[in-house]
C-alpha cells in the first residue's frame, strides 16, 4: 500500500476560471496517479479543494471497505466540506459512450448508479500533464459527510471489471496543541522558534519541555498524548503566553483561533496575527480562558484548550469583600469620630458655658473694684461723711448680692441688670468724678425681658477704666437701651481715649464677652451681636444688639 | 413708736440703733436682745409697736420666736444678711424686710409702712400667713398678692396663670377672677417655681397642673384648662418640653 502514498503531487490549478460545468478550480489541487497506474487506458483522478494543509498521510488500511480495488487506487483525504471533482483522462467525446461510472458511499451505498460520461473539459483547461485539447471526461463534483468516504468506479460499459477507482475520504481534522510557553520560559521559546523555522518538518518532542510540565503538574493533570497540562493554571503575573499549534499548513489563513474569557469571546475567530503556528497572547488579564483553534477548511472541528490566569489577591472576591468591609468599618469609625467630636464639642460648649459663668463671676467680683470700693467707703467714714458711707456701703452690699445671684443664674431680668449698672456706676463715682446717664426706652418691657446675667458688666467696666476715669469731672458715660421690632440694642458710650480696634489686643472684658456671646448664639432662635466703634482720642461706642430677644 | 431689736451680733444692734436714731427719730429703741429667749422676755416686758428681727440666729430663729408669741399685736421687720430660704418665705407673704448692710432709704420706707398700719393693733394678716405656712404642706401655702386696694392671700393651686404687664402682673384665678399685682412677673417666677409654675414666655407664668395640652400652632402654644392659650417662646421650648416630660 505504501507505494500509493509515495507521491502526492499537489499543484494548484492555474487554469482559467470556469469550465463547462461551472466549476471554479482555481483553489483546487489535483492528485496525480503514481507511476504504477495504468496511463495507457482511461483512469480517474480527483481535484480536492486547496486548503493550505499538508495532506498528511493517514493509513486507512483495514478500515475502509475497498473490496478488491486496493491495488489500483489511492485514498485521498479532503479536509474541506466542498465538492471534490473527478476527471477521467483517456475518455473523450468520441469514445465516451464505451464507458460508465458510479459513486458509492462508504464502499456499499450507491450514491450514483452506473452512469454515462456526458461532460468534458474545455479548451483552456490544463490539468497536470493532460493537455486540454484532449477534452477528456469530467465526472462532476461529489461530497459526503465527515468521517465518510466516496468511491468512484470507472468501467467499460457492461463489463464486470473496474478500469480505475478513486477514493476520497472526508477527514475530520483538528489542529493539535504541541507546546505552551509562558514568560517564565522565554528562552526555550526562542530556541524552539529558531529550530522550527530552520527545520520546519522535523517532528520532535523536546524532553526538557515534557519535564517542564511534569515538574509543575501531577501526572493525572497532564494530557497523556500531548504531555501538556489538561488545564494550564498561571499565576497573576504570567500574562503572556505563546501556543505552538502543530498543523501542517502552508498559509496562516488555514488556521484560525478564537479566545474566550469567562465565557465571553474576547477575540473572534481569525487567523493568527504573526505566524502560522505560534499564537502569542499578550497582556492577558486574570480570568478563565478557552483557546479555540480550527482549520479554516473545517470550521466545525475545533480544538479547545482551557487555561486560567489566577487573580491577584487584590482581585479576589475575598479581597473585595474585605475592602468593602474595611470601607464600612472606616466609614463607621469616621461617623463615630464625628459623632464623638460633635458630642465632645457639645459637652465642651456646655462646660464652656459653665466656665463662663465662673469667669463672669470673677469679672464681676473684680478684686480691683471691690477693694477700691471698700477703700472709698473707708475714706467717707474717715471724712465723717457717715450718711454717704451708709448709702454706699448698702449699695455695695446690694451689688455683691445681685452679682452672686447673677452668677448662679444664666438669665436675669433686664430691669435688674440695669439696676446693677446703676449701682455699679454710682459706686465708681466715689473713685472718679465722672458723669453717667442711663436711658431706657419707655416701650421696653424691662421686667419681662430676660438677658444673660451680668452681660454688660465687663463692657461698662471698660468704659470706666479706659474711658471716663482719666478725664475726671469731664468723663461721661452714656448707656442707652433702644427697642427695635423684636429685639433691642444696648449702647455703651464713653468719651475717653479710645483704642485702635484693628490692633486686636482687646482687653479681657471684650474677649470674655465675645466668648460668652458665641456660647449664647448656639441657640438659633435669637442672637447677640457685639459692635465696637472706637477711635484714638474720640471715645468708644459699644453696641450690643439683642436680635429676636423679645419673641 | 417703741421698738425692740433682736440680733445675735452686738455690732448689728448698735448699728441699727444709730441708723434709727439718725433717720427715723420717731422710733425709740426700748430694748435689744442677742437671742430669741431674751428677745421674747423683752417683747413681753415692753409690749413694743415694732420688732426688728434677725431671721438667722443660733438656737431659736426669728420665725420660731414669733410662733411662740401667737397673740401679740406688734409689727415685725425682718433683718437678714443673706438667707435665701428665709427671704423667700418672707417675700412669699409680702412681709417687710431689710437686707444688711441696711440702706437708710429702705429703713425709712419700712418704718413708714409700719407707722401707717399703727392703730390696727393686731399682727397683720401676711405675717400670720407666713408663720402659718412654715408648718403647712406646700399645697396649703397662700401667696400674698399686693393689689392696688389690698393684699390678697391666694393658694398657689388656685392660680391658673400670670401675665406680665411690665412691672405689674395680671393673675388669673380658677374662679375666673383676675387680679393685678404691683410686682413684676420675674419676682413671681422666683417665688412660684417651687410650686410647679413654668415660664413658657417672657410675659407668661403658668401653673403646670392647668396645662391641658401643647398645640403646635405658632411654633408652640399651651392650651390651659380655662381655655386660654399661652405662647411658648422658641428659646424656652426645650425647657418646657422637658418640664412637661414630652
Interface residues (C-beta under 8 A of the other chain):
Chain A: X386 X387 X390 X391 X393 X394 X395 X396 X397 X398 X401 X413 X415 X416 X445 X446 X447 X448 X449 X450 X523 X525 X526 X550 X551
Chain B: X19 X22 X82 X99 X100 X101 X102 X103 X104 X105 X106 X164 X166 X167 X184 X185 X186 X202 X203 X233 X234 X235
